[in-house]
Amino acid sequence: MMKTTKLIEIDIDVYKYIINNSNYIDERENQILRRLFGLKEIDKSSLYQKENDGIKSKGVFLKNGTKLRGNYKGEPIIAAIVNKKIFVEQVDEFFTSFSSAASSITDSTSSRINGWLFWEYFDDETKTWSVINELRKQKI
């Protein structure tokens, strides 16, 4: 059976909903929709070679592949832990701290954002989003 694709038009709100429901930075829109609609997955390729690796900061560890999200001026900001760094999709760059990653999307070079409060991470076990700062509070 030959697989075919079809181009569809969607508005920006639908696109944002799709992106905000991705489980990792490079999950394709088709994969997200298949999962949301309860359809069988067709591509199970792994993006991250060493899942037990990740980023550690102030006693908090997030493994490679952990999905992050934030919001700046009403726009969703998408990031993920990739190769022990934070990859921010909108600026297509890697960062070593949550704050530098968050600050990368602001309009001003003098504006610093507290990344511990800005970023939420997706917990694979509970299937919920939580602010990263909550993890740091648990370590204290």
Disulfide bonds with the S-S distance in Angstrom:
none
